[in-house]
Amino acid sequence: MLKNSHVSGYMPAQQPPMRFRFEFGESKIPHPEKAYKGGEDACFADDNILVVADGVGGWADRGVDPSLYSNKLCQLIRDNFYRNPYFYIADPRQLLVDSVAANVEVGSATVTVLTLEPTTGILRSAYLGDSVFSIYRATPYHGYIE
């Protein structure tokens, strides 16, 4: 059973217990000139998914609030993920494709999506634009990287 009660319904009772999950915290510190609207970036995190969307600030020159696109994208990623978590844990690229296609807001964002398979610990990623992530380990890893 998942730790967070708002997603506890998506893991059937007959599934093996979850051994792997993200431990996460989130904090946004917007540029002082953008603080009044909470910045232009968005994020979403849960036990088996981490998402960061960096709204493209250049849209502001055209009168478009970049935060609308990145926030809507994270909302769509969250909603799609909760509808079919096991499918999207296995295929974060499809989660990103489906969510971008459904976003009707004007704008764009660079995005990183990480998923963690709860029983095997397989980490998968998808990204759009120049977003990246790093893995820091306390000990060397000698496993398989695809």
C-alpha positions as CSV (number, residue, x, y, z in Angstrom):
1,M,0.0,0.0,0.0
2,L,1.3,3.4,-0.8
3,K,2.3,5.9,1.8
4,N,0.4,8.8,0.3
5,S,-3.3,8.4,0.9
6,H,-4.3,10.3,-2.2
7,V,-2.9,7.5,-4.4
8,S,-3.3,4.5,-2.2
9,G,-6.2,3.3,-4.4
10,Y,-4.1,2.7,-7.5
11,M,-2.1,-0.3,-6.2
12,P,-4.2,-3.5,-6.0
13,A,-3.9,-5.4,-2.8
14,Q,-2.7,-8.5,-4.6
15,Q,0.4,-6.7,-5.9
16,P,3.8,-7.4,-4.2
17,P,4.7,-4.8,-1.6
18,M,6.4,-1.7,-2.8
19,R,10.1,-1.9,-2.0
20,F,11.3,1.0,-4.0
21,R,10.1,4.6,-3.9
22,F,11.4,8.1,-4.2
23,E,12.0,10.0,-1.1
24,F,11.4,13.6,-2.1
25,G,10.8,17.2,-1.2
26,E,10.0,20.1,-3.3
27,S,10.6,23.8,-3.1
28,K,10.3,26.5,-5.7
29,I,12.3,29.7,-5.3
30,P,11.3,31.9,-8.2
31,H,13.3,34.8,-9.5
32,P,12.3,37.9,-7.5
33,E,10.7,39.6,-10.6
34,K,8.5,36.5,-11.0
35,A,7.7,35.7,-7.4
36,Y,4.3,37.4,-7.5
37,K,3.0,34.6,-9.7
38,G,5.1,31.8,-8.1
39,G,7.6,31.7,-10.9
40,E,7.4,30.0,-14.3
41,D,8.3,26.5,-13.3
42,A,6.2,23.6,-12.0
43,C,6.8,20.2,-10.5
44,F,4.9,17.0,-9.4
45,A,6.2,14.3,-7.2
46,D,4.9,11.0,-5.8
47,D,6.4,7.8,-4.6
48,N,7.1,6.5,-8.1
49,I,7.4,9.6,-10.2
50,L,9.3,12.9,-10.2
51,V,8.5,15.7,-12.7
52,V,10.1,19.2,-13.2
53,A,8.8,21.5,-15.9
54,D,10.7,24.7,-16.7
55,G,8.4,27.2,-18.4
56,V,10.1,29.0,-21.3
57,G,10.4,32.6,-20.3
58,G,10.6,33.9,-23.8
59,W,6.8,33.6,-24.1
60,A,6.4,36.6,-21.8
61,D,7.7,38.8,-24.6
62,R,4.6,37.8,-26.5
63,G,2.3,38.5,-23.7
64,V,1.9,34.9,-22.6
65,D,2.5,33.8,-19.0
66,P,5.0,30.9,-19.2
67,S,3.8,29.5,-15.9
68,L,0.4,28.6,-17.3
69,Y,1.9,26.0,-19.7
70,S,4.3,24.4,-17.2
71,N,1.6,24.2,-14.5
72,K,-1.0,22.8,-16.8
73,L,1.6,20.2,-18.1
74,C,2.4,19.0,-14.6
75,Q,-1.4,18.8,-13.9
76,L,-1.9,16.7,-17.0
77,I,1.1,14.5,-16.2
78,R,-0.3,13.9,-12.7
79,D,-3.8,13.2,-13.9
80,N,-2.6,10.8,-16.6
81,F,-0.3,9.0,-14.2
82,Y,-3.0,8.4,-11.6
83,R,-5.3,7.0,-14.3
84,N,-2.8,4.4,-15.4
85,P,0.3,4.4,-13.1
86,Y,1.8,1.0,-14.0
87,F,1.6,1.7,-17.8
88,Y,3.3,5.1,-17.3
89,I,5.9,3.9,-14.8
90,A,7.0,1.5,-17.5
91,D,6.9,4.2,-20.3
92,P,7.5,7.8,-19.0
93,R,8.1,8.9,-22.6
94,Q,4.5,8.0,-23.5
95,L,3.3,9.9,-20.4
96,L,5.1,13.0,-21.6
97,V,3.8,12.6,-25.2
98,D,0.2,12.1,-24.0
99,S,0.3,15.1,-21.6
100,V,2.0,17.5,-24.0
101,A,-0.6,16.5,-26.7
102,A,-3.5,17.3,-24.2
103,N,-2.1,20.7,-23.1
104,V,-4.2,23.5,-24.6
105,E,-2.2,26.3,-23.0
106,V,0.0,28.5,-25.2
107,G,3.6,28.2,-24.4
108,S,6.3,25.6,-24.0
109,A,8.6,24.1,-21.3
110,T,11.6,21.9,-20.9
111,V,10.6,18.8,-18.9
112,T,12.2,15.9,-17.1
113,V,10.1,12.9,-16.0
114,L,11.6,10.1,-13.8
115,T,9.7,6.9,-12.9
116,L,10.7,4.2,-10.4
117,E,9.3,0.7,-10.7
118,P,8.1,-0.1,-7.2
119,T,9.1,-3.8,-7.1
120,T,12.3,-3.9,-9.2
121,G,13.7,-0.5,-8.6
122,I,14.2,0.2,-12.4
123,L,14.6,3.9,-13.0
124,R,13.2,5.2,-16.3
125,S,13.3,8.7,-17.7
126,A,12.0,11.0,-20.4
127,Y,12.8,14.5,-21.1
128,L,11.9,17.3,-23.5
129,G,14.3,20.1,-24.4
130,D,17.5,20.7,-22.5
131,S,16.3,19.4,-19.1
132,V,18.6,16.8,-17.5
133,F,19.0,15.0,-14.2
134,S,21.9,13.5,-12.3
135,I,22.3,10.5,-10.1
136,Y,24.6,10.8,-7.1
137,R,25.5,7.6,-5.3
138,A,27.2,7.0,-2.0
139,T,28.7,3.8,-3.3
140,P,29.7,2.7,-6.9
141,Y,27.0,1.1,-9.0
142,H,27.9,-1.9,-11.2
143,G,24.5,-2.7,-12.7
144,Y,23.0,-2.4,-16.1
145,I,22.3,1.0,-17.8
146,E,20.3,1.0,-21.0
